[in-house]
Amino acid sequence: MDVKTIGSFWSWHNNHEGQSRIYGKLDRALCNDMRVNTFPEAYVESRSTFSSDHTPMLLHLLSDSNAGHKTFRFFNHWLQGEGYFELVKKVWDTNYSESDMFKLASKLKALKLALKD
């Protein structure tokens, strides 16, 4: 599959002027499913140049850790999982000696980590 490209869509032109100029996308970066999973934010930067009929292309490989913070999502099927309510009760019964808001935030964070595990 093609890697996402930013910049110019065309990677080549025939160096003619006016109506006889021809553009084409001759160059591209391809990847397989394994690479998409390893570098989900990868992209190709197509750079313009006036000195060549080909457009230089730069591949940026960004791993998932560079993609930024991912939002926590609760899945309803967890409710039917064995031990779900016991896990929630265990996390929620943990005592914290700070303010009520700190207790709530700490319990929610601990619950999120436990559910992810």
C-alpha positions as CSV (number, residue, x, y, z in Angstrom):
1,M,0.0,0.0,0.0
2,D,1.1,3.6,-0.5
3,V,2.5,5.6,2.4
4,K,0.6,8.9,2.9
5,T,2.2,11.7,1.0
6,I,2.2,15.4,1.8
7,G,3.3,18.2,-0.5
8,S,3.1,18.0,-4.3
9,F,1.0,15.2,-5.7
10,W,3.2,15.0,-8.8
11,S,6.7,13.6,-8.6
12,W,7.9,14.3,-12.2
13,H,7.4,16.7,-15.1
14,N,8.8,16.8,-18.6
15,N,10.5,20.2,-18.3
16,H,8.3,21.7,-21.0
17,E,6.4,25.0,-20.6
18,G,2.8,25.8,-21.1
19,Q,0.3,23.4,-22.7
20,S,2.9,20.8,-23.5
21,R,4.0,20.3,-19.9
22,I,3.2,16.8,-18.6
23,Y,3.0,15.9,-14.9
24,G,3.1,12.4,-13.5
25,K,3.4,10.5,-10.2
26,L,6.2,8.1,-11.0
27,D,7.8,7.8,-7.5
28,R,6.0,6.5,-4.4
29,A,6.8,4.8,-1.1
30,L,5.1,1.5,-0.5
31,C,4.7,-0.5,2.8
32,N,3.1,-3.7,4.1
33,D,0.8,-4.2,7.1
34,M,3.7,-4.9,9.4
35,R,5.3,-1.5,8.7
36,V,2.0,0.3,9.1
37,N,1.6,-1.3,12.5
38,T,5.2,-0.4,13.5
39,F,5.1,3.2,12.1
40,P,1.4,4.2,11.9
41,E,2.2,7.9,11.6
42,A,4.8,7.5,8.8
43,Y,4.5,9.8,5.8
44,V,6.4,10.9,2.7
45,E,7.2,14.6,2.3
46,S,7.3,15.6,-1.4
47,R,9.6,18.6,-1.8
48,S,9.6,21.0,-4.7
49,T,12.7,21.8,-6.7
50,F,13.5,24.0,-9.7
51,S,16.7,22.2,-10.6
52,S,15.3,18.8,-11.6
53,D,12.4,17.3,-13.3
54,H,12.0,14.8,-10.4
55,T,10.6,15.8,-7.0
56,P,12.8,14.8,-4.0
57,M,10.8,12.7,-1.5
58,L,11.7,12.3,2.2
59,L,10.3,9.4,4.2
60,H,9.5,10.2,7.8
61,L,9.2,7.1,10.1
62,L,7.4,7.9,13.3
63,S,6.7,5.2,15.8
64,D,3.6,4.9,17.9
65,S,5.4,6.5,20.8
66,N,5.8,9.7,18.7
67,A,2.1,9.8,17.9
68,G,1.1,11.5,21.1
69,H,-1.2,10.7,24.0
70,K,-4.0,8.2,23.2
71,T,-7.4,8.6,24.8
72,F,-8.5,5.9,27.2
73,R,-11.5,4.0,25.9
74,F,-13.9,1.9,28.0
75,F,-15.2,-1.3,26.3
76,N,-18.6,-2.5,27.3
77,H,-17.6,-6.1,27.0
78,W,-15.4,-5.7,30.0
79,L,-18.6,-5.6,32.1
80,Q,-19.2,-9.3,31.2
81,G,-15.6,-10.3,31.9
82,E,-14.9,-12.6,34.8
83,G,-13.7,-10.7,37.8
84,Y,-14.5,-7.2,36.5
85,F,-16.6,-6.1,39.5
86,E,-14.1,-7.6,41.9
87,L,-11.3,-5.6,40.2
88,V,-13.2,-2.4,40.4
89,K,-14.0,-2.9,44.0
90,K,-10.3,-3.8,44.9
91,V,-9.1,-0.6,43.1
92,W,-11.8,1.6,44.6
93,D,-11.3,0.4,48.1
94,T,-7.7,1.6,48.1
95,N,-7.2,4.4,50.6
96,Y,-5.5,7.7,49.8
97,S,-4.8,10.4,52.5
98,E,-5.1,13.5,50.2
99,S,-8.0,15.7,49.2
100,D,-11.2,14.2,47.8
101,M,-10.3,15.3,44.2
102,F,-6.9,13.7,44.5
103,K,-8.5,10.5,45.8
104,L,-10.9,10.4,42.8
105,A,-8.2,11.1,40.3
106,S,-5.9,8.5,41.8
107,K,-8.6,5.8,41.8
108,L,-9.6,6.5,38.2
109,K,-5.9,6.3,37.1
110,A,-5.4,3.1,39.0
111,L,-8.6,1.6,37.5
112,K,-7.5,2.6,34.0
113,L,-4.2,0.8,34.4
114,A,-5.8,-2.3,35.9
115,L,-8.4,-2.5,33.1
116,K,-5.7,-2.1,30.5
117,D,-3.8,-5.0,32.0
